[in-house]
Amino acid sequence: MEPKDRLIFALDVASREEALNLVELLHNDVGLFKVGWELFMAAGPQFLLDLVGNYDHSRIFLDLKIYDILNTLKGALKNIVSGVALVTIHSDLPAGGLTAILKEIDGGFKVLAVTLLTSLSGKNLRGLGYAAEYAEDPSRLVLLRAKSAQAAGCHGVVCSGQEAGKVKEACGQDFLVVCPGIRPSWSAVRGDDQERVVTPFEAMKNGADFIVVGRPIRIAIDPVAAARQVAEEMTAGLAARGK
Ligand code: C5P
């Protein structure tokens, strides 16, 4: 796998046309395309079917962070468009019931649990009623949830690059770690909502299998050049791993 194959581009746009233009523009320079709520609401499952039909199956990540009672979760997972490679669920779900569901579902996709949104800081957690130990150090909550997701049979987690190393250490190298909240030093995102951010270099150095980048590439004057720059920094991060 080349470093660019580990780069997931977030298609956070509000129309099918805009999304297809970005896919056309970037398909040689990124590994996977991530469809989240904004595009899913605008273009629906049909957009996924079109992507699956036109590009390699292993390149589509459906990031709806599904969170519901187990019966509804099961129904949603059973109905995911066939050909999607990665799917996210919430990690705040009972491990026992989740295990049974994941054993039953064979949609051909890998299930990742979102541990804690990268837009949340320790301060946010305090305000949301989390125990002081998690507000002081959100990585503790990420680790707790990563271990629970692994016990339930998830293939990996989504966490920030700040926690990637700890998750790999606790859950092993085969447990996938996917990191959003990536901000290269040159990123021009204004009024950013992301909190637990790292550079592409740091995320890869810390052990991420994949990184998710949206705005730093999308709003760049030249998105292709930005994606290539990110891939270069990823290459350097991979080389620095373990040193
Ligand atoms: O534009 P930006 O690089 O911040 O995009 C990050 C993407 O990763 C968004 O699509 C967001 O929904 C997603 N994401 C995240 N934090 C998580 C899980 C997913 O930012 N914990």
Residues whose N, C-alpha, C, O or C-beta is under 5 A from the ligand:
A	BS01	C5P	A10 D12 G36 L116 L117 T118 V158 P180 G181 I182 V212 V213 G214 R215 P216
